Amino acid sequence: MLQTIPKPSEIVAHVDQYVIGQDEAKRTLAVAVYTHYRKIARATASPGARVAKSNVLLIGPTGTGKTLTCETLSRFLGVPFVTADATSLAQTRFVNEEIEAILERLADRAGGDLDAARHGIVFIDEIDKLKSAEGAPRATSGESVQHALLKIMEGATVRLSGGRHVDTTNILFICGGAFVGLEKIASAAHTYGYIATSAEDNPTILDRLNRRVKPTDLFTYGLIPEFTGRLPITARFRDLSKELLVRIMIEPKDSIYAQFREIFANEGVELKVAKAVFEQIADLAIEYRTGARSLRGLFEELVTPVLYAVPDATDVREVVITSLFNEPILVRRAAGA
């Protein structure tokens, strides 16, 4: 159990150092996590009190930071964290064994401390792939996986290897998915009818209420009502703009640029990359429709030839990259320097 529970603003301030953008989603997640551990603390202080758990659903395109955000806040809280792939669960005939394996990894992340594992976070990605496909066998259908996840998401005792058991009651489950086509479903459905009736009505709040993903939208998409009911909190991750993609490569504490500047510095070389280069990489990522996922690969492809040569070129003191389409400039030390 957490000794101290950071305030939502503290959680967001920490995540902001590593995750660029998605401010509304980060606030929603921070409040959900804070509330979750507050409920556990209350139940611990009042034996017999029941924890009404609120698991979280993250909706947004691939590469928008869903996993990174969850991983970063888990690290800040100091709780064990694991990720799982809903697609893999749907492709196996032994769903319960796969679920046990997920919890086994959570216990491993906790260093074998089952009490810590019982207060961890499990992120299940691509949950939108669990909608039932017509003609799929019941044993391997997405719907059957949803039913298998229901019990542990609400709270159940699961047997692990070595005769150990872990209670999932206090484990926070966060599910994520792109949910392609959900916007069309939502726009075709009726809103809740939050229509401004007076000048005092706040248009921002009204817009937020009408934009909210409704359970009926998720039912139409293919999630069963019982499963949706286990995910009462929803956060939206938006497409990343070119500006945000550029910032992602430069600003975070562990940004790809900062990492490679350090690597070059260890060779006694200063790496300088023009902003135009990051903009060109961002353009390619947008073209590939992969969000931030492809940024690292594109940047590493750019610097790999240079980093191959630099360790052998002891007279190079600076590498300047001005464009993806121009050769890097190697600035050499003066003879005898």
C-alpha positions as CSV (number, residue, x, y, z in Angstrom):
1,M,0.0,0.0,0.0
2,L,1.2,3.5,-0.8
3,Q,2.6,5.3,2.3
4,T,1.7,8.7,0.8
5,I,-0.7,9.4,-2.1
6,P,0.4,12.3,-4.3
7,K,-2.2,14.9,-5.2
8,P,-3.6,14.8,-8.8
9,S,-1.7,18.1,-9.6
10,E,1.5,16.5,-8.4
11,I,0.9,13.4,-10.6
12,V,0.2,15.6,-13.6
13,A,3.3,17.8,-12.9
14,H,5.5,14.7,-12.9
15,V,3.9,13.1,-16.0
16,D,4.3,16.4,-17.9
17,Q,8.1,16.0,-17.7
18,Y,7.9,12.9,-19.8
19,V,4.6,13.0,-21.8
20,I,3.9,16.0,-24.1
21,G,0.3,17.1,-24.7
22,Q,-2.9,15.2,-23.8
23,D,-3.5,17.5,-20.8
24,E,-7.2,16.6,-20.3
25,A,-6.5,12.9,-20.4
26,K,-3.6,13.2,-18.0
27,R,-5.8,15.1,-15.5
28,T,-8.6,12.5,-15.8
29,L,-6.1,9.7,-15.2
30,A,-4.4,11.5,-12.3
31,V,-7.8,12.0,-10.5
32,A,-8.7,8.3,-11.2
33,V,-5.5,7.0,-9.7
34,Y,-5.6,9.4,-6.8
35,T,-9.3,8.4,-6.0
36,H,-8.4,4.7,-6.4
37,Y,-5.7,4.7,-3.8
38,R,-7.7,7.0,-1.5
39,K,-10.5,4.4,-1.6
40,I,-8.1,1.6,-0.7
41,A,-6.7,3.7,2.2
42,R,-10.2,4.3,3.5
43,A,-11.0,0.6,3.3
44,T,-7.8,-0.3,5.1
45,A,-8.6,2.2,7.9
46,S,-12.2,0.9,8.2
47,P,-12.1,-3.0,8.0
48,G,-15.2,-4.3,6.3
49,A,-15.6,-1.2,4.0
50,R,-16.0,-2.1,0.4
51,V,-13.9,-0.6,-2.4
52,A,-16.1,0.5,-5.3
53,K,-13.4,0.3,-7.9
54,S,-13.4,2.6,-10.9
55,N,-11.3,1.1,-13.7
56,V,-10.4,3.3,-16.7
57,L,-10.9,3.2,-20.4
58,L,-8.4,5.2,-22.6
59,I,-9.6,5.9,-26.2
60,G,-7.2,7.3,-28.8
61,P,-5.2,6.5,-31.9
62,T,-2.0,4.4,-31.8
63,G,1.1,6.3,-30.7
64,T,-0.6,9.0,-28.8
65,G,0.9,8.2,-25.4
66,K,-1.6,5.9,-23.7
67,T,0.9,3.3,-22.5
68,L,3.6,5.9,-21.8
69,T,1.3,7.9,-19.6
70,C,0.2,4.9,-17.5
71,E,3.8,3.7,-17.2
72,T,5.1,7.1,-16.1
73,L,2.5,7.7,-13.4
74,S,3.0,4.1,-12.1
75,R,6.7,4.7,-11.8
76,F,6.0,8.0,-10.0
77,L,3.6,6.3,-7.5
78,G,6.1,3.4,-7.0
79,V,3.5,0.7,-7.8
80,P,4.2,-2.4,-10.0
81,F,2.9,-2.0,-13.6
82,V,2.5,-4.4,-16.5
83,T,1.0,-4.2,-19.9
84,A,-0.9,-6.9,-21.8
85,D,-2.3,-7.2,-25.3
86,A,-6.0,-7.9,-25.7
87,T,-5.3,-9.2,-29.2
88,S,-3.1,-12.0,-27.8
89,L,-5.8,-12.9,-25.3
90,A,-8.3,-13.2,-28.1
91,Q,-6.0,-15.5,-30.1
92,T,-5.5,-18.2,-27.4
93,R,-7.8,-21.0,-26.4
94,F,-6.5,-20.7,-22.8
95,V,-7.6,-17.3,-21.8
96,N,-7.6,-17.9,-18.1
97,E,-4.0,-19.2,-18.3
98,E,-3.0,-16.0,-20.1
99,I,-4.7,-13.9,-17.5
100,E,-2.8,-15.8,-14.8
101,A,0.4,-15.1,-16.7
102,I,-0.3,-11.3,-16.7
103,L,-0.8,-11.4,-12.9
104,E,2.4,-13.5,-12.5
105,R,4.3,-10.8,-14.3
106,L,2.8,-8.2,-12.0
107,A,4.0,-10.2,-9.0
108,D,7.5,-10.4,-10.6
109,R,7.5,-6.6,-11.1
110,A,6.7,-6.3,-7.4
111,G,9.8,-8.4,-6.7
112,G,7.7,-11.2,-5.4
113,D,5.9,-9.0,-2.9
114,L,2.3,-10.1,-3.3
115,D,1.0,-7.2,-1.1
116,A,2.6,-4.7,-3.5
117,A,1.3,-6.7,-6.5
118,R,-2.3,-6.4,-5.1
119,H,-2.0,-2.6,-5.3
120,G,-0.5,-2.5,-8.8
121,I,-1.7,-1.3,-12.2
122,V,-2.5,-3.5,-15.2
123,F,-2.8,-1.9,-18.6
124,I,-4.6,-3.9,-21.3
125,D,-4.1,-2.4,-24.8
126,E,-6.1,-2.9,-28.0
127,I,-9.2,-3.7,-26.0
128,D,-11.3,-2.5,-29.0
129,K,-10.1,-5.7,-30.8
130,L,-12.3,-7.7,-28.4
131,K,-15.5,-7.0,-30.2
132,S,-17.0,-10.2,-31.5
133,A,-16.3,-11.2,-35.1
134,E,-19.1,-12.9,-36.9
135,G,-18.4,-16.6,-37.3
136,A,-15.7,-16.7,-34.6
137,P,-15.7,-19.8,-32.3
138,R,-17.2,-18.9,-28.9
139,A,-14.0,-20.1,-27.2
140,T,-11.8,-17.6,-29.0
141,S,-14.2,-14.8,-29.6
142,G,-13.6,-11.3,-28.3
143,E,-16.8,-11.5,-26.3
144,S,-15.6,-14.6,-24.4
145,V,-12.4,-12.7,-23.5
146,Q,-14.5,-9.8,-22.2
147,H,-16.3,-12.2,-20.0
148,A,-13.1,-13.8,-18.7
149,L,-11.7,-10.3,-17.8
150,L,-14.9,-9.3,-16.0
151,K,-14.1,-11.2,-12.8
152,I,-10.6,-10.1,-12.2
153,M,-11.4,-6.5,-13.1
154,E,-14.0,-6.4,-10.4
155,G,-12.0,-8.5,-7.9
156,A,-11.1,-12.2,-7.6
157,T,-8.4,-14.4,-6.1
158,V,-6.2,-15.8,-8.8
159,R,-3.8,-18.8,-8.2
160,L,-0.2,-18.2,-9.3
161,S,2.7,-20.6,-9.6
162,G,4.1,-22.1,-6.4
163,G,0.8,-22.2,-4.8
164,R,0.7,-18.4,-4.3
165,H,-2.5,-16.4,-4.7
166,V,-3.1,-12.7,-5.6
167,D,-6.4,-10.8,-4.9
168,T,-7.2,-8.4,-7.8
169,T,-9.7,-6.4,-5.8
170,N,-7.3,-3.4,-5.3
171,I,-5.5,-3.7,-8.7
172,L,-6.4,-0.9,-11.0
173,F,-7.2,-2.0,-14.5
174,I,-6.7,0.5,-17.4
175,C,-7.9,-0.6,-20.8
176,G,-6.9,1.2,-24.0
177,G,-7.8,1.1,-27.7
178,A,-8.0,3.2,-30.9
179,F,-11.7,2.4,-31.4
180,V,-11.6,3.3,-35.1
181,G,-15.1,4.3,-36.2
182,L,-16.4,5.2,-32.7
183,E,-16.7,8.8,-33.6
184,K,-19.1,7.9,-36.4
185,I,-21.2,5.9,-34.0
186,A,-21.3,8.7,-31.5
187,S,-22.2,11.3,-34.1
188,A,-25.0,9.2,-35.4
189,A,-26.4,8.6,-31.9
190,H,-28.5,11.2,-30.0
191,T,-26.8,13.3,-27.4
192,Y,-27.9,13.4,-23.8
193,G,-29.7,16.6,-24.7
194,Y,-27.6,19.0,-22.7
195,I,-28.8,22.0,-24.5
196,A,-28.1,25.5,-23.3
197,T,-31.3,27.0,-21.8
198,S,-30.0,30.3,-20.4
199,A,-27.1,32.7,-20.8
200,E,-25.7,31.4,-17.5
201,D,-25.1,27.9,-18.9
202,N,-21.4,27.2,-19.4
203,P,-20.8,26.3,-23.1
204,T,-17.5,24.5,-22.3
205,I,-19.2,22.2,-19.8
206,L,-22.1,21.6,-22.2
207,D,-19.8,20.7,-25.0
208,R,-17.8,18.3,-22.8
209,L,-21.0,16.5,-21.7
210,N,-22.1,16.1,-25.3
211,R,-18.7,14.9,-26.5
212,R,-18.5,12.3,-23.8
213,V,-18.3,8.7,-24.9
214,K,-21.5,7.1,-23.8
215,P,-21.9,3.5,-22.8
216,T,-24.4,3.0,-25.6
217,D,-21.8,4.0,-28.1
218,L,-19.5,1.3,-26.7
219,F,-22.3,-1.3,-26.8
220,T,-22.9,-0.4,-30.5
221,Y,-19.1,-0.7,-31.1
222,G,-19.1,-4.3,-29.8
223,L,-18.2,-4.2,-26.0
224,I,-20.7,-6.0,-23.9
225,P,-22.6,-4.0,-21.2
226,E,-21.1,-5.9,-18.3
227,F,-17.6,-5.2,-19.5
228,T,-18.3,-1.5,-20.2
229,G,-19.8,-1.3,-16.7
230,R,-16.3,-2.2,-15.3
231,L,-14.8,0.8,-17.0
232,P,-16.8,3.8,-15.7
233,I,-14.0,6.4,-16.3
234,T,-13.1,7.4,-19.9
235,A,-10.2,9.5,-21.1
236,R,-9.6,10.6,-24.7
237,F,-6.2,10.8,-26.2
238,R,-6.1,13.1,-29.3
239,D,-4.2,12.8,-32.5
240,L,-0.7,14.4,-32.1
241,S,-0.1,17.5,-34.2
242,K,3.2,18.2,-35.9
243,E,4.1,20.7,-33.2
244,L,3.6,18.1,-30.5
245,L,5.6,15.5,-32.3
246,V,8.5,17.9,-32.6
247,R,8.2,18.7,-28.9
248,I,8.1,15.0,-28.0
249,M,11.5,14.5,-29.6
250,I,13.1,17.5,-27.8
251,E,11.5,18.5,-24.5
252,P,10.9,15.4,-22.2
253,K,13.6,14.6,-19.7
254,D,14.4,11.4,-21.5
255,S,13.7,12.7,-25.0
256,I,15.4,10.9,-27.9
257,Y,17.4,14.0,-28.6
258,A,18.7,14.3,-25.0
259,Q,19.6,10.6,-25.0
260,F,21.7,10.8,-28.2
261,R,23.3,14.1,-27.2
262,E,24.5,12.3,-24.1
263,I,25.8,9.4,-26.1
264,F,27.8,11.7,-28.4
265,A,29.0,13.7,-25.4
266,N,30.5,10.5,-24.0
267,E,32.6,10.4,-27.2
268,G,33.7,14.0,-26.6
269,V,31.4,15.2,-29.5
270,E,28.6,17.7,-29.4
271,L,25.5,16.8,-31.4
272,K,23.4,19.7,-32.9
273,V,20.2,18.9,-34.8
274,A,18.3,21.8,-36.4
275,K,14.6,22.2,-35.6
276,A,13.9,21.7,-39.3
277,V,15.1,18.1,-39.0
278,F,12.6,17.3,-36.2
279,E,9.9,18.9,-38.3
280,Q,10.8,16.7,-41.3
281,I,10.7,13.6,-39.0
282,A,7.3,14.7,-37.7
283,D,6.0,15.0,-41.2
284,L,7.0,11.4,-42.0
285,A,5.4,10.2,-38.7
286,I,2.1,11.9,-39.7
287,E,2.4,10.4,-43.2
288,Y,2.9,6.9,-41.7
289,R,0.0,7.5,-39.3
290,T,1.9,6.0,-36.4
291,G,1.8,8.9,-34.0
292,A,4.9,9.1,-31.9
293,R,5.7,5.4,-32.3
294,S,7.9,5.9,-35.4
295,L,9.8,9.0,-34.1
296,R,12.6,7.0,-32.4
297,G,13.2,4.7,-35.4
298,L,13.4,7.7,-37.8
299,F,15.8,9.6,-35.5
300,E,18.0,6.6,-34.9
301,E,18.1,5.9,-38.7
302,L,19.4,9.4,-39.1
303,V,22.2,9.3,-36.5
304,T,23.3,5.6,-36.9
305,P,25.8,6.2,-39.8
306,V,27.3,9.1,-37.9
307,L,27.6,7.3,-34.6
308,Y,29.2,4.4,-36.4
309,A,32.0,6.6,-37.7
310,V,32.5,9.1,-34.8
311,P,34.1,6.8,-32.3
312,D,36.9,6.1,-34.8
313,A,37.3,9.8,-35.8
314,T,39.0,11.2,-32.7
315,D,39.4,14.6,-34.3
316,V,35.7,15.3,-34.6
317,R,34.4,17.7,-32.0
318,E,30.9,18.5,-33.3
319,V,28.3,17.0,-35.5
320,V,25.7,19.3,-37.1
321,I,22.6,17.9,-38.9
322,T,20.6,20.5,-40.8
323,S,18.3,18.3,-42.9
324,L,17.2,14.7,-43.4
325,F,18.3,15.2,-47.0
326,N,21.8,16.5,-46.4
327,E,24.9,14.8,-45.1
328,P,25.7,15.6,-41.5
329,I,28.5,18.2,-41.1
330,L,31.5,17.0,-39.1
331,V,33.4,19.8,-37.4
332,R,36.9,18.7,-36.7
333,R,39.4,20.0,-34.2
334,A,42.3,22.1,-35.4
335,A,45.5,20.2,-35.8
336,G,47.4,20.0,-32.5
337,A,44.4,21.1,-30.5
